């Protein structure tokens, strides 16, 4: 009886109009077919991309292959090299994650990329985690360009605040609603009007917001945001980088709460004195109500903490003068066996720190992750893009000098190329993957160095649920997010047999 062979698909594509030896379509197909023969795969489909396209959305054969994978036509995809699949590590790994949901594995015919094995599946999970880290850091580097505009007094807002419009050059100028904005600030500065009353006044005038979600009636929250916006007083906000430098003479990042006000290039609608009077009124009202300043409270386990006694979600709330959590099951007429109903966040911090201290990235896996990710260098890719654009600009200049294109075409194309070149300047920032891996391999250090807000981001990125015993005042279990469960299972010996819940944690607490 013949052994049932694994159905496989081959995917090959060109990278440019000029193929080099060893990368031709015929050569790629031959290598993939030989690989399938050695593995015992049965080739059921071959997808050949004959035109170059960087984005996977622009490849018709690739899209057809994904559709067939979703339909269950094959169980493994074979490529000559990973870069034939995708040069963009983040997009490529996102597609690989989708393929795993379809029950389709991926392997390379000439590289050590084989996600068809259990070890390969774990590596893929870690790669996806690093891809998200990678994307976040690229966004952070891109943000530096926006901060440069802010330092020059220019706004980065795609939608201007109510009371402003753009002139023919695209610069913000006061609109016909500017007197309404000025009246709004004047009313609040008297101390006789609340945010809600001003919102009702604006709606009575028939005014609507011009936010990113379109025109909507004003609410208390939108009015509050407007009254706190220093843009109306002629400032632009600059945040994220301090004036200090590290040993590599790089500007150090600081808390997002640290805000600098830079004199803007736009015309203010109100005076700075009026703006400060409004902030003073808000401060007086806050102190009179006994509330802490906005943003001072950070709940690490908001929407994550679960009562170990009844299974209900714990509500983030103040316990005395600090952050904490409360079981509201009894308040809703249900039963909970816990004697306590509240717990402070500080009581849970030692447990959370202990969990992070145990989470280590194995050295062997870390080396493999670095080897794979370093094969895709965003700085090198951006450098190649700049070279291509500069070549386009040189050719355009030669065509214009030869008289083969008219003035309109030259101006339009030159503006496009220069805009794309300017965009790459923000992105040519190499991402230090090795430093990121070292940081992730010592989660205890990362956790201790993080601010409370950053700790909340770490918890929410890794965990899906945290079980809290209110009576014992400790964490007794947690559920990692699905993509990290292989990593947690490898680190925590007492990970539940169902692969979801960790029971019986011992985190060096006296109660263990």
For each residue, the residues with C-beta under 8 A, 3 or more apart:
1:
2:
3: 40
4:
5: 40 41 42
6: 39 40 41 42 75 76
7: 41 42 44 73 74 75 76
8: 36 39 41 42 43 44 74 75 76 77 78
9: 43 44 45 46 47 65 68 69 73 74 76 77 78
10: 29 32 33 36 43 45 46 47 77 78 79
11: 46 47 49 61 62 65 77 78 79 84 85
12: 25 28 29 32 46 47 48 49 79 80 84
13: 25 48 49 50 52 59 61 62 84
14: 17 19 25 49 50 51 52
15: 19 23 52 83 84
16: 19 52
17: 14 52
18:
19: 14 15 16 23 24 25
20: 23 24
21: 24 27
22: 27
23: 15 19 20 27 28 80
24: 19 20 21 27 28
25: 12 13 14 19 28 29 48 50
26: 29 30
27: 21 22 23 24 30 31 80
28: 12 23 24 25 31 32 80 84
29: 10 12 25 26 32 33 46 48
30: 26 27 33 34
31: 27 28 34 35 80 109 110
32: 10 12 28 29 35 36 78 79 80 109
33: 10 29 30 36 37 43
34: 30 31 37 38 109
35: 31 32 38 39 41 78 107 109 110
36: 8 10 32 33 39 41 42 43 78
37: 33 34 40 41
38: 34 35
39: 6 8 35 36
40: 3 5 6 37
41: 5 6 7 8 35 36 37 76 78
42: 5 6 7 8 36
43: 8 9 10 33 36 46
44: 7 8 9 73 74
45: 9 10 65 68 73 74
46: 9 10 11 12 29 43
47: 9 10 11 12 61 62 64 65
48: 12 13 25 29 61
49: 11 12 13 14 53 59 60 61 62
50: 13 14 25
51: 14
52: 13 14 15 16 17
53: 49 56 58 59
54: 58 87 88
55: 58 59 91
56: 53 59 62 63 86 88 91 92 95
57: 63
58: 53 54 55
59: 13 49 53 55 56 62 63
60: 49 63 64
61: 11 13 47 48 49 64 65
62: 11 13 47 49 56 59 65 66
63: 56 57 59 60 66 67
64: 47 60 61 67 68
65: 9 11 45 47 61 62 68 69 77
66: 62 63 69 70 95 98 99
67: 63 64 70 71
68: 9 45 64 65 71 73 74
69: 9 65 66 72 73 74 77 99 102 104
70: 66 67 102
71: 67 68
72: 69 102 103
73: 7 9 44 45 68 69
74: 7 8 9 44 45 68 69 77 104
75: 6 7 8 103 104 105
76: 6 7 8 9 41 104 105 106 107 116
77: 8 9 10 11 65 69 74 85 99 104 105 106 107
78: 8 9 10 11 32 35 36 41 107 108 109
79: 10 11 12 32 82 84 85 106 107 108 109
80: 12 23 27 28 31 32 84 108 109 110
81: 84 85 108 109 110 111
82: 79 85 86 92 108 111 113 372 375
83: 15 86 87 375 376
84: 11 12 13 15 28 79 80 81
85: 11 77 79 81 82 92 95 106
86: 56 82 83 89 91 92 95
87: 54 83 92 376 381
88: 54 56 91 92 376
89: 86 92 93 131 134 373 376
90: 93 94 131 134 135
91: 55 56 86 88 94 95
92: 56 82 85 86 87 88 89 95 96
93: 89 90 96 97 124 127 128 131
94: 90 91 97 98 128 131
95: 56 66 85 86 91 92 98 99
96: 92 93 99 100 106 115 124 127 128
97: 93 94 100 101 124 128 483
98: 66 94 95 101 102
99: 66 69 77 95 96 102 104 105 106
100: 96 97 103 104 105 115 121 124
101: 97 98
102: 69 70 72 98 99
103: 72 75 100
104: 69 74 75 76 77 99 100
105: 75 76 77 99 100 115 116 120
106: 76 77 79 85 96 99 113 115 116
107: 35 76 77 78 79 113 114 115 116
108: 78 79 80 81 82 111 112 113 114
109: 31 32 34 35 78 79 80 81
110: 31 35 80 81
111: 81 82 108
112: 108
113: 82 106 107 108 120 372
114: 107 108 117 120
115: 96 100 105 106 107 120 121 123 124
116: 76 105 106 107 120
117: 114 120 121
118: 121 122
119: 122 123
120: 105 113 114 115 116 117 123 124
121: 100 115 117 118 124 125 486
122: 118 119 125 126 365 486 487 490
123: 115 119 120 126 127 365 368 369 372
124: 93 96 97 100 115 120 121 127 128
125: 121 122 128 129 483 484 486 487
126: 122 123 129 130 361 365 369 487
127: 93 96 123 124 130 131 369 372 373
128: 93 94 96 97 124 125 131 132 483
129: 125 126 132 133 483 484 487
130: 126 127 133 134 369 373 433 436 437
131: 89 90 93 94 127 128 134 135
132: 128 129 135 136 461
133: 129 130 136 137 436 440
134: 89 90 130 131 137 138 373 431 433 436
135: 90 131 132 138 139
136: 132 133 139 140
137: 133 134 140 141 431 436
138: 134 135 141 142 378 427 429 431
139: 135 136 142 143
140: 136 137 143 144
141: 137 138 144 426 427 429 431
142: 138 139 145 146 426 427
143: 139 140 146 147 240
144: 140 141 147 148 241 426 429
145: 142 148 149 425 426
146: 142 143 149 150 156
147: 143 144 150 151 238 239 240 241
148: 144 145 151 152
149: 145 146 152 154 155 156
150: 146 147 153 154 155 156 236 237 238 262
151: 147 148 238 262
152: 148 149 262 265
153: 150 236 262 263 264 265
154: 149 150 236 264 265
155: 149 150 160 172 231 236 264 266
156: 146 149 150
157: 160 161 231
158: 212
159: 210 211 212
160: 155 157 164 165 166 172 210
161: 157 164 226 229 231 232
162: 177 181 207 209 210 226
163: 174 175 177 178 180 181 232 269
164: 160 161 172 173 174 175 178 231 266 269
165: 160 172 173 174 175
166: 160 170 171 172 173
167: 170 171 172 173
168:
169:
170: 166 167
171: 166 167 265 266
172: 155 160 164 165 166 167 266
173: 164 165 166 167 266 267
174: 163 164 165 178 267 269
175: 163 164 165 178
176:
177: 162 163 180 181 207
178: 163 164 174 175 181 182 269
179: 182 183
180: 163 177 183 184 202 205 207
181: 162 163 177 178 184 185 226 232 269 270
182: 178 179 185 186 269 270
183: 179 180 186 187
184: 180 181 187 188 198 201 202 223 226 227
185: 181 182 188 189 227 232 270 274 275 278
186: 182 183 189 190 274
187: 183 184 190 192 193 198 201
188: 184 185 191 193 195 198 227 278 281
189: 185 186 274 277 278 281
190: 186 187 193
191: 188 281 284
192: 187
193: 187 188 190 197 198 201
194: 197 198 220
195: 188 198 199 220 221 223 224 227
196: 199 200 220 223
197: 193 194 200 201
198: 184 187 188 193 194 195 201 202 218 223 227
199: 195 196 202 203 217 218 219 220 222 223
200: 196 197 203 204
201: 184 187 193 197 198 204 205
202: 180 184 198 199 205 207 218 223
203: 199 200 206 207 217 218
204: 200 201
205: 180 201 202
206: 203
207: 162 177 180 202 203 218
208: 215 216 217 218
209: 162 215 216 217 218 222
210: 159 160 162 215
211: 159 214 216 222
212: 158 159
213: 216
214: 211
215: 208 209 210
216: 208 209 211 213 222
217: 199 203 208 209
218: 198 199 202 203 207 208 209 222 223
219: 199 222 223
220: 194 195 196 199 223 224
221: 195 224 225
222: 199 209 211 216 218 219 225 226
223: 184 195 196 198 199 202 218 219 220 226 227
224: 195 220 221 227 228
225: 221 222 228 229
226: 161 162 181 184 222 223 229 232
227: 184 185 188 195 198 223 224 278 282
228: 224 225 279 282
229: 161 225 226 232
230: 233 235 236 237 261 275
231: 155 157 161 164 234 235 236 237 264 266
232: 161 163 181 185 226 229 268 269 270 275
233: 230 268 269 270 271 272 274 275
234: 231 263 264 266 267 268 272
235: 230 231 261 262 263 264 272
236: 150 153 154 155 230 231 261 262 263 264 266
237: 150 230 231 259 260 261 262
238: 147 150 151 259 260 261 262
239: 147 256 258 259 260
240: 143 147 253 254 256
241: 144 147 251 252 253 254
242: 251 252 253 254 258
243: 251
244: 251 252
245: 249 250 251 252
246: 249 250 252
247:
248:
249: 245 246
250: 245 246
251: 241 242 243 244 245
252: 241 242 244 245 246
253: 240 241 242
254: 240 241 242 258
255: 258 451 453
256: 239 240 453
257: 295
258: 239 242 254 255
259: 237 238 239
260: 237 238 239
261: 230 235 236 237 238
262: 150 151 152 153 235 236 237 238
263: 153 234 235 236
264: 153 154 155 231 234 235 236 268
265: 152 153 154 171
266: 155 164 171 172 173 231 234 236
267: 173 174 234
268: 232 233 234 264 271 272
269: 163 164 174 178 181 182 232 233
270: 181 182 185 232 233 274 275
271: 233 268 274 275
272: 233 234 235 268 275 276
273: 276 277
274: 185 186 189 233 270 271 277 278
275: 185 230 232 233 270 271 272 278 279
276: 272 273 279 280
277: 189 273 274 280 281
278: 185 188 189 227 274 275 281 282
279: 228 275 276 282 283
280: 276 277 283 284
281: 188 189 191 277 278 284 285
282: 227 228 278 279 285 286
283: 279 280 286 287
284: 191 280 281 287 288
285: 281 282 288 289
286: 282 283 289 291 293
287: 283 284 290 291
288: 284 285
289: 285 286
290: 287
291: 286 287
292: 296 297
293: 286 296
294:
295: 257
296: 292 293
297: 292 318 323
298: 323 452 453 455 456
299: 302 316 323 325 345 456
300: 304 323 345 348 349 352 452 455 456 459
301: 304 305 314 316 325 345 348 459 466 468
302: 299 305 316 456
303: 313 316
304: 300 301 459 460 463 464 465 466
305: 301 302 313 314 316 325 466 468
306: 311 312 313 314 465 466 467 468
307: 310 311 312 313 314 327 329 336 338 467 468 470
308: 311 338 467 468 469 470 476 477
309: 327 336 337 338 469 470 471
310: 307 327 329 334 335 336 337 338
311: 306 307 308
312: 306 307 327 328 329 334 336
313: 303 305 306 307
314: 301 305 306 307 325 326 327 328 343 468
315: 325 326 327 328
316: 299 301 302 303 305 323 324 325
317: 324 325 326 342
318: 297 321 322 323 324
319: 322 323 324 325 326 342 343 344 345
320: 324 344
321: 318
322: 318 319 344 345 346
323: 297 298 299 300 316 318 319 344 345
324: 316 317 318 319 320 342 343 344 345
325: 299 301 305 314 315 316 317 319 342 343 345 468
326: 314 315 317 319 341 342
327: 307 309 310 312 314 315 330 336 338 341 342 470
328: 312 314 315 331 332
329: 307 310 312 332 334 335 336
330: 327 333 334 335 336 341
331: 328
332: 328 329
333: 330
334: 310 312 329 330
335: 310 329 330
336: 307 309 310 312 327 329 330
337: 309 310
338: 307 308 309 310 327 341 469 470 471
339: 470 471
340: 343 470 471 473
341: 326 327 330 338 470
342: 317 319 324 325 326 327 470
343: 314 319 324 325 340 347 348 468 470 473
344: 319 320 322 323 324 347 348
345: 299 300 301 319 322 323 324 325 348 349
346: 322 349
347: 343 344 350 473 474
348: 300 301 343 344 345 351 352 468 473 474 475
349: 300 345 346 352 353
350: 347 353 354 507 509
351: 348 354 355 474 475 505 507 509
352: 300 348 349 355 356 447 455 459 475
353: 349 350 356 357 444 447 448
354: 350 351 357 358 507 508
355: 351 352 358 359 475 478 505 507
356: 352 353 359 443 444 446 447 458
357: 353 354 443 444 447
358: 354 355 491 492
359: 355 356 443 462 487 488 491
360: 441 442 443 491
361: 126 365 366 369 437 440 441 487
362: 365 366 490
363: 366 367 441
364: 367 368
365: 122 123 126 361 362 368 369
366: 361 362 363 369 370 437 440 441
367: 363 364 370 371
368: 123 364 365 371 372
369: 123 126 127 130 361 365 366 372 373 437
370: 366 367 373 374 433 434 437
371: 367 368 374 375
372: 82 113 123 127 368 369 375
373: 89 127 130 134 369 370 376 433
374: 370 371 377 433 434
375: 82 83 371 372
376: 83 87 88 89 373 381
377: 374 380 381 430
378: 138 381 382 427 430 431
379: 382 383 428 429 430 431
380: 377 383 384
381: 87 376 377 378 384 385
382: 378 379 385 386 424 427 428
383: 379 380 386 387 428
384: 380 381 387 388
385: 381 382 388 389 420 424
386: 382 383 389 390 421 424 428
387: 383 384 390 391
388: 384 385 391 392
389: 385 386 392 393 417 420 421 424
390: 386 387 393 394 421
391: 387 388 394 395
392: 388 389 395 396 417
393: 389 390 396 397 414 417 418 421
394: 390 391 397 398
395: 391 392 398 399
396: 392 393 399 400 405 410 413 414 417
397: 393 394 400 401
398: 394 395 401 402
399: 395 396 402 404 405 410
400: 396 397 403 404 405 410
401: 397 398
402: 398 399
403: 400
404: 399 400
405: 396 399 400 409 410 413
406: 409 410
407: 410 411
408: 411 412
409: 405 406 412 413
410: 396 399 400 405 406 407 413 414
411: 407 408 414 415
412: 408 409 415 416
413: 396 405 409 410 416 417
414: 393 396 410 411 417 418
415: 411 412 418 419
416: 412 413 419 420
417: 389 392 393 396 413 414 420 421
418: 393 414 415 421 422
419: 415 416 422 423
420: 385 389 416 417 423 424
421: 386 389 390 393 417 418 424 425
422: 418 419 425 426
423: 419 420 426 427
424: 382 385 386 389 420 421 427 428
425: 145 421 422 428
426: 141 142 144 145 422 423 429
427: 138 141 142 378 382 423 424
428: 379 382 383 386 424 425
429: 138 141 144 379 426
430: 377 378 379
431: 134 137 138 141 378 379 436
432: 435 436
433: 130 134 370 373 374 436 437
434: 370 374 437 438
435: 432 438 439
436: 130 133 134 137 431 432 433 439 440
437: 130 361 366 369 370 433 434 440 441
438: 434 435 441 442
439: 435 436 442 445 446
440: 133 361 366 436 437 443 446
441: 360 361 363 366 437 438
442: 360 438 439 445 446
443: 356 357 359 360 440 446 447
444: 353 356 357 447 448
445: 439 442 448 449
446: 356 439 440 442 443 449 450 458
447: 352 353 356 357 443 444 450 455 458
448: 353 444 445
449: 445 446
450: 446 447 454 455 458
451: 255 454 455
452: 298 300 455 456
453: 255 256 298 456 457
454: 450 451 457 458
455: 298 300 352 447 450 451 452 458 459
456: 298 299 300 302 452 453 459 460
457: 453 454 460 461
458: 356 446 447 450 454 455 461 462
459: 300 301 304 352 455 456 462 463 466
460: 304 456 457 463
461: 132 457 458 481
462: 359 458 459 480 481 484
463: 304 459 460 466 478 479 480 481
464: 304 479 480 481 482
465: 304 306 478 479
466: 301 304 305 306 459 463 475 477 478 479
467: 306 307 308 475 476 477 478 479 501
468: 301 305 306 307 308 314 325 343 348 474 475 476
469: 308 309 338 472 473 474 475 476
470: 307 308 309 327 338 339 340 341 342 343 473
471: 309 338 339 340
472: 469 476 511
473: 340 343 347 348 469 470
474: 347 348 351 468 469 507 509 511
475: 348 351 352 355 466 467 468 469 478 505 507
476: 308 467 468 469 472 503 504 505
477: 308 466 467 501 502 503 505
478: 355 463 465 466 467 475 502 505
479: 463 464 465 466 467 500 501 502
480: 462 463 464 484 485 487 488
481: 461 462 463 464 484 485
482: 464 485
483: 97 125 128 129
484: 125 129 462 480 481 487 488
485: 480 481 482 488 489 499 500
486: 121 122 125 489 490
487: 122 125 126 129 359 361 480 484 490 491
488: 359 480 484 485 491 492 495 502
489: 485 486 492 495 499
490: 122 362 486 487
491: 358 359 360 487 488
492: 358 488 489 495 502
493:
494: 502 503 504 505
495: 488 489 492 499 502
496: 499 500 501 502 503
497:
498: 501
499: 485 489 495 496
500: 479 485 496
501: 467 477 479 496 498
502: 477 478 479 488 492 494 495 496 505
503: 476 477 494 496
504: 476 494
505: 351 355 475 476 477 478 494 502 512
506: 509 512
507: 350 351 354 355 474 475 512
508: 354 512
509: 350 351 474 506 512
510:
511: 472 474
512: 505 506 507 508 509
